[in-house]
C-alpha cells in the first residue's frame, strides 16, 4: 500500500480543490450579503403583530365569565378586542377558544373574519383567501393553523391570521421574499431558513479554517531565501551609501 506523504505538494493539491469548492460559497456569501444590504429595510421588515391595530373596549356590561358553558379546563383568560368587538380569549387544555364578551357565544374564525382582520393592515383589494393547516416558510415563526389572505398590491402582500385566536400574525411581500431567498443562500439552511449553526454551515466553517491554515503553511513553503535576494542587495546598497556619505 502506497504511503501518503504530507508534503507541500500534497497540501497544495487538496488546498486547490477545497478552495474551489469553498470559493463558490464565498461568492454566494458576498452576493447574498450585497443583495440583502441593498433591499429596502422597511419593505423587508413588513408588518408583524406588534403593529396590529388596537381598539378601545366599549363601555357597558360584559357577559359573566362564570356563566360560560363548562367544558375543557380553562388555564387562562384574556379580555381583548377583535376589531371593535370585545372578546374573551380562553386558553384550555385543548387549545384556544374565543367567546363574544357581550353575548357569551362562541366565535368561529372563518374566512370572512380573517378578511376583516387582514384588511386593518392593508387597504388593497383582497385577491384570495386560503386556509393553511400548518405554517409555511413565510409564517414559519408562528405555530398552528392559520388563514392566508393575499392582496392585489405592488408587493403581492400576504397577511397571516391565526385560526384559533383571529390575531394578525405577520405580513409578507415580494421584497421580503427576495430577502428570504438570499438569506437562505447566506446561512445555508435550505430547508427551514432559520438556523445559522446547523451541521452544514459548521462543516463549511471548519473547512474555511482548514483552508486558512493550509494557506498560511503553503505561504511559507512557497518562498525561499533566494526570493529575498533583492532585499539583501538593497540593504547592502543603502549601507554602502551611508558609509560613503
C-alpha positions as CSV (number, residue, x, y, z in Angstrom):
1,X,0.0,0.0,0.0
2,X,1.4,3.4,-1.1
3,X,2.1,5.7,1.9
4,X,0.7,9.2,1.7
5,X,3.4,11.8,2.2
6,X,2.4,15.0,3.8
7,X,4.4,17.2,1.6
8,X,3.7,20.8,0.5
9,X,2.7,19.4,-2.9
10,X,0.1,17.2,-1.2
11,X,-1.4,20.1,0.7
12,X,-1.3,22.3,-2.3
13,X,-3.4,19.9,-4.4
14,X,-6.0,19.5,-1.6
15,X,-5.9,23.2,-0.9
16,X,-6.6,23.9,-4.6
17,X,-9.8,21.8,-4.8
18,X,-11.1,22.7,-1.4
19,X,-10.5,26.3,-2.2
20,X,-12.5,25.9,-5.5
21,X,-15.5,24.4,-3.7
22,X,-15.5,26.8,-0.8
23,X,-14.7,29.7,-3.1
24,X,-18.2,29.2,-4.7
25,X,-19.7,29.5,-1.2
26,X,-17.7,32.6,-0.6
27,X,-19.1,34.0,-3.8
28,X,-22.6,33.2,-2.7
29,X,-22.0,34.8,0.7
30,X,-20.7,38.0,-1.0
31,X,-23.6,38.1,-3.5
32,X,-26.4,37.4,-0.9
33,X,-24.9,39.8,1.6
34,X,-24.8,42.5,-1.0
35,X,-28.4,42.0,-2.2
36,X,-29.7,41.9,1.4
37,X,-27.9,45.2,2.1
38,X,-29.4,46.9,-1.0
39,X,-33.0,45.9,-0.3
40,X,-35.3,48.4,1.4
41,X,-35.3,47.5,5.1
42,X,-38.8,48.8,5.7
43,X,-40.3,46.6,2.9
44,X,-38.2,43.7,4.1
45,X,-39.4,44.1,7.7
46,X,-43.1,44.2,6.6
47,X,-45.6,44.3,9.4
48,X,-45.9,41.9,12.3
49,X,-48.3,41.5,15.3
50,X,-46.5,44.4,17.1
51,X,-48.2,46.9,14.8
52,X,-51.6,45.4,14.8
53,X,-54.4,48.0,15.2
54,X,-55.8,48.0,18.7
55,X,-59.2,49.4,19.6
56,X,-60.5,50.6,22.9
57,X,-63.0,48.2,24.5
58,X,-66.6,49.6,24.6
59,X,-68.2,50.5,27.9
60,X,-71.1,48.5,29.3
61,X,-71.8,45.2,30.9
62,X,-69.9,42.1,29.7
63,X,-71.0,38.5,29.9
64,X,-70.3,36.9,33.2
65,X,-67.3,34.7,32.8
66,X,-68.5,32.3,35.5
67,X,-71.7,31.7,33.4
68,X,-69.8,30.5,30.4
69,X,-70.6,26.9,29.4
70,X,-68.5,24.4,31.2
71,X,-66.1,22.4,29.0
72,X,-62.4,21.8,28.9
73,X,-60.4,23.1,31.9
74,X,-59.6,26.8,31.4
75,X,-56.0,27.6,32.2
76,X,-56.0,31.3,31.1
77,X,-58.4,34.1,30.3
78,X,-57.9,37.3,28.4
79,X,-60.3,40.1,27.6
80,X,-59.3,41.8,24.4
81,X,-60.6,43.4,21.2
82,X,-61.3,41.8,17.9
83,X,-61.6,44.8,15.7
84,X,-64.1,46.9,17.7
85,X,-65.6,43.8,19.2
86,X,-64.8,42.7,22.8
87,X,-64.0,39.0,23.2
88,X,-62.8,36.6,25.8
89,X,-59.8,34.5,24.8
90,X,-59.8,31.3,26.8
91,X,-56.8,29.0,27.0
92,X,-57.9,25.4,27.6
93,X,-56.2,22.1,27.7
94,X,-57.3,21.5,24.1
95,X,-56.3,24.9,22.7
96,X,-57.7,28.4,22.5
97,X,-61.4,29.3,22.4
98,X,-62.9,32.7,21.5
99,X,-66.1,33.9,23.1
100,X,-68.1,37.1,22.5
101,X,-67.7,39.1,25.7
102,X,-71.2,40.6,25.2
103,X,-73.4,37.7,24.3
104,X,-71.2,34.8,25.6
105,X,-71.5,33.0,22.3
106,X,-68.5,31.0,20.8
107,X,-66.8,32.7,17.9
108,X,-65.7,30.9,14.8
109,X,-62.7,32.3,13.0
110,X,-63.9,31.9,9.4
111,X,-62.6,33.4,6.2
112,X,-64.8,36.5,6.5
113,X,-63.4,37.3,9.9
114,X,-59.8,36.7,8.6
115,X,-60.5,39.1,5.8
116,X,-61.7,41.8,8.3
117,X,-58.6,41.4,10.5
118,X,-56.2,41.5,7.5
119,X,-58.0,44.5,6.0
120,X,-57.0,46.5,9.0
121,X,-53.3,46.1,8.0
122,X,-53.7,46.6,4.2
123,X,-56.2,48.7,2.3
124,X,-55.5,47.0,-1.0
125,X,-58.2,44.7,-2.6
126,X,-58.1,41.1,-1.4
127,X,-57.3,38.7,-4.2
128,X,-57.5,35.3,-2.4
129,X,-58.1,33.7,1.0
130,X,-56.8,30.2,1.8
131,X,-56.6,28.1,5.0
132,X,-53.2,26.6,5.9
133,X,-53.2,23.6,8.2
134,X,-49.6,24.4,9.3
135,X,-47.2,27.4,8.8
136,X,-45.4,27.8,5.5
137,X,-41.9,29.3,5.0
138,X,-43.3,32.8,5.1
139,X,-45.1,32.3,8.5
140,X,-42.5,29.9,10.0
141,X,-42.1,32.0,13.1
142,X,-45.6,31.2,14.2
143,X,-47.4,27.9,15.1
144,X,-50.8,26.4,14.4
145,X,-53.3,26.6,11.6
146,X,-53.9,30.0,10.0
147,X,-55.6,31.9,7.3
148,X,-53.5,33.4,4.4
149,X,-55.0,36.5,2.8
150,X,-53.4,37.6,-0.5
151,X,-53.7,41.2,-1.6
152,X,-53.6,42.8,-5.0
153,X,-50.9,45.4,-4.5
154,X,-47.5,46.2,-5.8
155,X,-45.8,43.9,-3.3
156,X,-48.2,41.0,-3.8
157,X,-48.6,41.1,0.0
158,X,-49.9,38.2,2.0
159,X,-51.3,38.5,5.6
160,X,-51.5,35.6,8.0
161,X,-54.2,35.4,10.7
162,X,-54.4,32.7,13.4
163,X,-57.3,30.3,13.0
164,X,-57.5,29.9,16.8
165,X,-57.2,33.4,18.1
166,X,-58.0,35.6,15.0
167,X,-54.9,37.5,15.8
168,X,-52.9,39.1,12.9
169,X,-49.6,37.3,12.8
170,X,-47.4,38.8,10.0
171,X,-47.4,40.4,6.6
172,X,-45.1,39.3,3.8
173,X,-44.4,40.8,0.4
174,X,-42.1,40.3,-2.7
175,X,-39.3,42.3,-1.2
176,X,-39.2,40.1,1.9
177,X,-39.4,37.0,-0.3
178,X,-36.4,38.2,-2.2
179,X,-34.5,38.9,1.0
180,X,-35.6,35.5,2.4
181,X,-34.2,33.6,-0.6
182,X,-30.8,35.3,-0.3
183,X,-30.9,34.8,3.4
184,X,-31.3,31.1,2.7
185,X,-28.2,31.2,0.5
186,X,-26.3,33.2,3.1
187,X,-26.9,31.0,6.1
188,X,-27.0,27.7,4.0
189,X,-30.2,26.5,5.7
190,X,-32.0,25.3,2.6
191,X,-34.9,23.6,4.4
192,X,-36.1,25.8,7.3
193,X,-34.2,29.0,6.6
194,X,-33.9,29.8,10.3
195,X,-30.8,28.2,11.7
196,X,-27.3,29.7,11.4
197,X,-25.5,26.9,13.3
198,X,-26.7,23.8,11.5
199,X,-24.3,20.9,10.6
200,X,-23.7,22.0,7.0
201,X,-22.5,25.6,7.9
202,X,-20.4,24.2,10.8
203,X,-18.7,21.8,8.4
204,X,-18.1,24.6,5.9
205,X,-16.8,26.8,8.7
206,X,-14.2,24.2,9.7
207,X,-13.4,23.8,6.0
208,X,-12.6,27.5,5.8
209,X,-10.5,27.3,9.0
210,X,-8.5,24.4,7.4
211,X,-8.2,26.3,4.2
212,X,-6.8,29.3,6.1
213,X,-4.3,27.1,8.0
214,X,-3.0,25.3,4.9
215,X,-2.8,28.6,3.0
216,X,-0.7,30.0,5.8
217,X,1.5,26.9,5.8
218,X,1.9,27.0,1.9
219,X,2.7,30.7,2.0
220,X,5.9,30.0,3.8
221,X,6.6,26.9,1.8
222,X,6.2,28.9,-1.5
223,X,9.1,31.2,-0.7
224,X,12.8,30.5,-0.4
225,X,15.8,32.6,0.7
226,X,16.6,33.4,-2.9
227,X,13.3,35.2,-3.3
228,X,14.6,37.8,-0.9
229,X,17.9,38.5,-2.6
230,X,16.7,41.8,-3.8
231,X,16.0,42.9,-0.2
232,X,19.5,42.0,0.9
233,X,21.0,43.8,-2.1
234,X,19.0,46.9,-1.4
235,X,20.0,46.8,2.3
236,X,23.7,46.4,1.2
237,X,23.4,49.4,-1.2
238,X,21.9,51.6,1.4
239,X,24.6,50.7,3.9
240,X,27.4,51.5,1.4
241,X,25.8,54.8,0.5
242,X,25.6,55.7,4.2
243,X,29.3,54.9,4.7
244,X,30.3,56.9,1.6
245,X,28.5,59.9,2.9
